Amino acid sequence: MAIGEALSGAREYLNESGIDGWLLEDYRGSIPILWNLIGNIGHVTRPCWFFIPSDGDPVLLTHEVDAGRFNSMVEAAVVENVNVQVRRFGSRAQMLSELGEVLSNRRVVAMEYSPKAALPRVSRIDAGTVELVRSLGVDVVSSGDVLQYSTERWTPAQRESHQVAMDGLVRTVHDAFAFIGENINWKLTEHDVAEFIRGRFERLNLVAPDGPIVAVDAHASDPHYEPASDTSAVVRKNSLILIDLWAVSAEPGSVFGDITWTGFTGEPTPRHEEVFRAVADARDTAVSFMQDAYSSGRELEGWEVDRTARNVIEKAGYADHFVHRLGHSIGFEVHSNGVNLDDWETHDTRKLIPGIAVSVEPGIYLPEFGIRSEIDVFLGENGPQVTGDIQQEIVKINV
């Protein structure tokens, strides 16, 4: 991410919200958000602070022994017309004095804090650090919204990179179902299919840090099942197969895509069809809800979309079997730092703002099988847009 672009977005949000600045702090990699913002700098061994004021230049506060490691970042920032002021400290007393000067005349700052840890993705700063900043006479509020506004809105190039990933994912999942059909008589395992998918990613210049999920029958009841070579099930005829795959283009600065499809080696039973229909209805209702809100000019919070889809599954009689949030933020990480569609694991009150993307992935998990349908939705200038194919029925794998 370009630091100048992120800082511009942060200042814009801070000024609109009446927050005096965004204060990031890290000790030995505990707050990766800082490094996502300024670039990955290795072997920083002491506490490091980075302050983005609502006006003026950003300030880096670092220990004497680490200061030299930031030289290239400071020089690169100048190229983007960003002048980073560097302050150094040696002792703790010096750190507190310097931090006090940086925050002088500031009333409210945002930090990676969430009241009562309501949003774990944001709640990263320890309680002692919050106490320290407040002891300097500065109130601390959550950075959840400024984080989203400054780092999670996609550029046109990132939107294109997402489409590259999505096109590759959709192609790969259909190839995987064909591969299953062609090889089902050869004791094909879940792990074999996962290896096939990883091979396809390599050909398509896609990168995945983990996964994919390839789950047969009861294994699909585990939302995050991942097949191992020595324990994966054999794919047999008359079985349900759930495939969840995610990847990002290998080109720098790209963002992820993430989809889930289900197939059946034969004719799905009426129960499979019933569960799939409930899942698909919940998915489609969520998308329509977002599109209707856009058309009426209403700004949604993440929890509202989850609740809308969850109501559909509850009415279908499967409330106890939808065990996770509806969707997650998508960006430089497959589970990124923006708003989640969540009124279950949390109550996410962050706004769905233009330029971000989320997954929509309701699921029903029964003891004998599980079904999930996952799509990605980008909030563009013309409203919410589904960025890939939408599964309309269980794929019938030709065996």
Secondary structure, 3 states (H helix, E strand, C coil): CCHHHHHHHHHHHHHHHCCCEEEEEECCCCCHHHHHHHCCCCCCCCCEEEEEECCCCCEEEEECCCHHHHHHHHHHHHHCCCCCEEEEECCHHHHHHHHHHHCCCCCEEEECCCHHHCCCCCCCCCHHHHHHHHHCCCEEEECHHHHHHHHCCCCHHHHHHHHHHHHHHHHHHHHHHHHHHHHHHHCCEHHHHHHHHHHHHHHCCEECCCCCEEEEHHHHHCCCCCCCCCCCCECCCCCEEEEEEEEEECCCCCCEEEEEEEEECCCCCHHHHHHHHHHHHHHHHHHHHHHHHHHHCCCCEHHHHHHHHHHHHHHCCCHHHCCCCCECEECCCCCCCCCCECCCCCCCCCECCCCCEEEECCEEECCCCEEECEEEEEEECCEEEECCCCCCCCEECCC
